[in-house]
Amino acid sequence: MDSNLSSPAGHLTHFSASQNSSLKSFSTDELFSELISRTAFSVKASTEKEGYLAHQLCSNLSRFSDVHLNRHSITNLKNVYSAFLRSDINHRLPIRDSTWVELGCGSINPWSFSFLLLALGAKRAIPIDLDPVGDSEQACRTLAEIVKILLVNPALIIGGDSAGISQQDILNNLRGFGLKELSDGSMSGIAESRLDYRVESVYALTVPHKSVDVVVSNAFFEHVPDVNRAVESIARITKPGGYGVHIIDTIDHWVYGAPDSGPLDFLKVDSAEPLVNGCNRVRPKEFPAIFEKHGFEVLHTSYGNVVSLTEDERRTFASPWSSMPLEDLTPTVINIVVRLVK
């Protein structure tokens, strides 16, 4: 036997990651972009070490990316579910055999919340946005991941609501979907009669009148040029007694990309344009009256993300905001639950 060998034949090599000081100046975004380009398409690991380290990286990235800001993440889906089906409201939205519409679902991952509803027993779900699906393969694979979580540990997504649903219930509820096809990234796995993504305006909804049990939206209404017209359109498709849950972020959206901007700076702009900095500038406390005007009963409102504002700052605003009470200007988020009564 060669005495120079450090380990006996058959010994498994253990690899470990080590930091490279020359890469410290690169941002995480730059490193991710480089890794994505190197591992794209048909490229595969060519050594045992590459394969092992890639597996470890995938495990780390799975945890790293499970954040609300990642619209494909389980954390994001859990947060959306808990925001719409809130435990602090004295009612339960209907899921079993119901029809849901999600407005402004986003083209990055438009199906997840609707798909979750179907897995929990909804009859039909109609996510709606102005843009086509951006990456259908990734969006389909995300649906397959949701099924895996629901079958193994549904509490990770729906919390305590998981007590009343079994694995067989989920599989029965998803009858008609091709789970293998979804896992392969193919839209052929989607049962289009039940999960019906539509690219259309809220003003021209093709959903049949009086056919929807629940309409929901998240960070949608602040981007609508004509809120009255949008609520009128929603009322047309909602069944009498049907619900709406809307989370509306009325802050000046430039603060998300320009840290030096103030949260209410767009109220200083004297303009007749319906949107300023991408937002309509309707204040949170104005929304309940708009819904009531179109036949909705307001069941619940809560306001949040209150910003500081002085009388002197308010005087710099354009009309009508310059004369609004401070308490009507400082909240920038409203969560509102409504029910159609006529």
C-alpha positions in Angstrom: 0.0 0.0 0.0 1.2 3.5 -0.9 2.1 5.2 2.4 1.6 8.6 0.7 -2.2 8.1 0.5 -3.9 10.1 3.2 -6.9 7.8 3.4 -7.8 4.2 2.7 -9.4 3.2 -0.6 -13.2 3.8 -0.5 -12.9 6.8 1.7 -15.5 9.5 0.9 -14.2 13.0 0.3 -15.8 15.8 2.3 -16.0 19.2 0.6 -16.5 22.5 2.4 -17.1 26.0 1.1 -14.5 28.6 1.7 -14.6 32.4 1.3 -12.6 34.1 -1.4 -11.4 37.5 -0.3 -11.1 38.7 -3.9 -14.9 38.4 -4.3 -15.8 40.5 -1.2 -16.1 43.7 -3.3 -18.9 42.1 -5.4 -22.5 42.6 -4.3 -24.7 39.6 -3.7 -26.8 40.6 -6.7 -23.6 40.5 -8.9 -22.6 37.1 -7.5 -26.1 35.7 -8.1 -26.2 37.0 -11.6 -22.8 35.4 -12.4 -23.9 32.1 -10.9 -27.2 32.2 -12.8 -25.3 32.7 -16.1 -22.9 29.9 -15.4 -25.6 27.4 -14.5 -28.1 28.3 -17.1 -29.7 26.0 -19.7 -28.1 22.6 -20.1 -24.9 23.2 -18.1 -24.3 20.7 -15.4 -21.7 20.1 -12.7 -18.6 18.4 -14.1 -16.9 17.4 -10.9 -18.0 15.8 -7.6 -17.0 18.9 -5.8 -19.1 21.2 -8.0 -22.1 18.9 -7.6 -21.8 18.8 -3.8 -21.2 22.6 -3.4 -24.1 23.3 -5.8 -26.4 21.1 -3.7 -25.3 23.0 -0.5 -25.8 26.3 -2.3 -29.3 25.3 -3.3 -30.2 24.4 0.3 -28.8 27.8 1.5 -30.6 29.7 -1.2 -33.9 28.1 -0.5 -33.7 29.5 3.1 -32.2 32.8 1.9 -34.9 33.5 -0.6 -37.9 32.5 1.5 -38.8 36.1 2.3 -41.9 38.2 1.6 -40.2 40.2 -1.1 -39.8 37.0 -3.2 -43.2 36.5 -4.8 -42.4 32.8 -5.4 -41.7 32.1 -1.8 -43.8 30.2 0.7 -43.4 33.1 3.2 -45.0 35.5 0.6 -47.9 33.2 0.0 -48.4 32.7 3.8 -48.5 36.4 4.3 -50.9 37.0 1.5 -53.2 34.3 2.8 -53.2 35.6 6.3 -53.7 39.2 5.1 -56.8 38.3 3.1 -58.3 35.6 5.5 -57.6 37.6 8.7 -58.2 36.1 12.1 -59.0 39.4 13.7 -62.2 40.0 11.6 -65.5 38.6 12.9 -66.4 36.7 9.8 -65.0 33.9 7.6 -64.7 34.4 3.9 -66.3 31.5 1.9 -63.8 29.2 0.3 -65.5 25.8 -0.3 -67.3 25.8 -3.7 -66.8 29.6 -4.1 -65.5 31.8 -6.9 -62.7 34.3 -6.2 -61.2 37.1 -8.2 -57.8 38.6 -7.4 -57.2 42.0 -9.0 -53.6 43.1 -9.7 -52.2 39.7 -9.0 -48.9 40.6 -10.7 -47.3 38.9 -13.7 -44.3 37.6 -11.9 -46.2 34.8 -10.1 -49.9 35.3 -10.8 -51.3 32.0 -9.9 -50.1 31.0 -6.4 -52.8 32.5 -4.2 -55.6 31.4 -6.5 -54.1 27.9 -6.7 -54.0 27.8 -2.9 -57.7 28.6 -2.7 -58.5 25.8 -5.2 -56.4 23.4 -3.1 -58.5 24.4 -0.1 -61.8 23.7 -1.9 -62.7 26.8 -4.0 -64.6 26.1 -7.2 -62.9 28.6 -9.4 -60.3 31.4 -9.1 -59.7 34.2 -11.6 -56.4 36.2 -11.1 -56.4 39.3 -13.2 -53.6 41.7 -14.3 -52.7 44.0 -17.1 -49.6 42.0 -18.2 -49.1 38.5 -19.5 -47.3 35.9 -17.3 -43.7 36.8 -17.2 -42.1 33.4 -16.6 -44.7 30.6 -16.9 -42.2 27.8 -16.4 -41.1 29.2 -13.0 -44.7 30.1 -12.0 -45.8 26.5 -12.8 -43.0 25.0 -10.8 -43.9 27.2 -7.8 -47.4 25.7 -7.9 -45.9 22.2 -7.7 -43.9 23.3 -4.7 -47.1 24.6 -3.0 -48.6 21.2 -3.4 -45.6 19.5 -1.8 -45.9 21.9 1.2 -49.6 21.4 1.5 -49.3 17.6 1.5 -46.4 17.5 4.0 -47.0 20.5 6.3 -49.9 22.8 5.3 -49.5 24.8 8.5 -46.4 26.4 6.9 -48.8 28.2 4.7 -52.3 28.3 6.3 -51.4 28.0 9.9 -54.1 26.8 12.2 -56.6 26.5 9.3 -54.7 23.3 8.3 -56.4 21.3 11.1 -59.5 20.6 9.1 -58.0 19.5 5.8 -56.3 16.2 4.9 -53.9 15.2 2.2 -56.7 13.4 0.4 -58.8 16.6 0.5 -56.1 18.5 -1.2 -55.6 15.9 -3.9 -59.4 15.7 -4.5 -59.6 19.5 -4.6 -56.9 19.7 -7.3 -58.4 17.0 -9.5 -57.9 18.1 -13.1 -54.5 19.7 -12.5 -51.5 17.8 -13.8 -49.0 17.9 -10.9 -46.2 16.3 -12.9 -46.7 18.8 -15.7 -46.6 21.7 -13.3 -43.4 20.3 -11.8 -41.9 20.2 -15.3 -42.9 23.9 -15.7 -45.6 23.2 -18.3 -48.9 25.2 -18.4 -50.6 22.1 -19.6 -50.8 21.1 -15.9 -53.2 24.0 -15.3 -57.0 23.3 -15.3 -58.0 26.4 -17.1 -61.7 26.0 -16.4 -60.8 26.5 -12.7 -57.7 28.7 -12.7 -58.4 31.3 -15.3 -55.8 34.0 -15.6 -57.0 37.0 -17.5 -55.2 40.0 -18.9 -57.7 42.8 -18.7 -58.6 46.2 -17.1 -60.7 46.4 -14.0 -62.9 48.8 -16.0 -63.7 46.1 -18.5 -64.0 42.8 -16.5 -65.2 39.9 -18.6 -66.2 38.0 -15.5 -70.0 37.3 -15.6 -72.1 39.7 -13.6 -73.1 38.7 -10.1 -70.9 35.5 -10.3 -68.1 36.1 -7.8 -68.2 35.3 -4.0 -65.0 37.2 -3.1 -62.9 39.9 -4.8 -59.5 40.7 -3.3 -56.6 43.0 -4.1 -53.3 43.9 -2.6 -51.5 47.2 -3.5 -53.8 47.6 -6.4 -56.3 50.4 -5.8 -53.7 53.1 -5.4 -52.7 52.6 -9.0 -56.2 52.9 -10.4 -56.8 56.2 -12.2 -60.6 56.2 -11.5 -61.4 54.5 -8.2 -65.1 55.1 -8.5 -65.3 53.4 -11.8 -63.2 50.5 -10.6 -65.5 49.9 -7.5 -68.5 50.1 -9.7 -67.1 47.4 -12.0 -66.3 45.2 -9.0 -69.8 45.6 -7.7 -71.2 44.4 -11.1 -69.4 41.0 -10.9 -69.9 40.4 -7.1 -72.9 38.3 -5.9 -75.3 40.0 -3.5 -73.8 39.1 -0.1 -70.4 38.7 -1.7 -67.2 40.0 -0.1 -64.3 42.2 -0.9 -61.0 42.5 0.9 -58.6 45.2 -0.2 -55.2 46.2 1.1 -54.3 49.6 -0.2 -50.9 51.4 0.1 -51.4 55.1 -0.6 -47.9 56.3 0.2 -46.0 58.2 -2.5 -44.4 55.2 -4.2 -41.3 57.1 -5.1 -40.1 56.5 -1.5 -39.5 52.8 -2.5 -36.9 53.8 -5.1 -35.7 57.2 -4.0 -35.0 57.2 -0.2 -34.7 61.0 -0.2 -38.4 61.3 -1.2 -41.0 62.0 1.4 -44.0 59.7 2.0 -46.5 62.4 1.0 -44.4 64.5 -1.4 -46.8 63.7 -4.3 -49.5 65.7 -2.5 -47.5 68.8 -3.2 -47.9 68.4 -6.9 -50.6 70.6 -8.4 -51.7 68.5 -11.3 -55.0 67.4 -12.8 -53.5 64.1 -13.9 -55.2 61.1 -12.3 -51.8 59.4 -11.4 -48.8 61.2 -9.9 -45.7 59.0 -9.3 -47.9 56.1 -10.3 -50.5 56.7 -7.7 -54.0 58.2 -7.6 -53.5 60.1 -4.3 -56.9 59.0 -2.9 -56.4 59.0 0.9 -57.2 55.9 3.0 -60.1 57.4 4.9 -61.9 58.2 1.6 -62.2 54.6 0.5 -65.0 53.5 2.8 -67.4 56.1 1.3 -66.5 55.1 -2.2 -67.4 51.5 -1.5 -70.6 52.4 0.2 -71.6 54.6 -2.8 -71.6 51.4 -4.9 -73.7 49.2 -2.6 -71.1 47.8 -0.3 -71.4 47.6 3.5 -68.1 48.2 5.2 -67.5 45.4 7.7 -64.0 46.3 8.8 -61.4 49.0 8.4 -57.9 49.3 9.9 -55.3 51.9 9.1 -51.6 51.7 9.3 -48.1 53.0 8.4 -48.9 56.4 10.0 -46.4 59.0 9.0 -45.5 62.2 10.8 -46.9 65.5 9.5 -47.0 69.0 10.8 -49.4 71.9 10.0 -46.6 73.7 8.2 -45.9 70.7 6.0 -49.6 70.4 5.2 -49.7 74.0 4.0 -47.3 73.0 1.2 -49.7 70.5 -0.2 -51.9 71.2 -3.3 -55.7 71.4 -2.9 -57.7 69.5 -1.6 -55.0 67.9 0.6 -53.9 71.3 2.0 -57.2 71.6 3.9 -57.6 68.0 5.0 -57.4 67.2 8.7 -54.0 65.9 9.7 -55.6 62.6 11.0 -56.9 62.0 7.5 -53.6 62.5 5.9 -51.1 60.6 8.1 -52.3 57.0 7.7 -51.0 55.6 4.4 -52.4 52.1 4.4 -56.0 50.8 4.7 -57.2 47.3 5.0 -60.9 47.2 4.2 -63.4 44.4 4.2 -66.8 45.0 2.5 -69.9 43.0 1.6 -72.3 43.8 -1.3 -75.8 44.4 0.1 -77.7 45.1 -3.1 
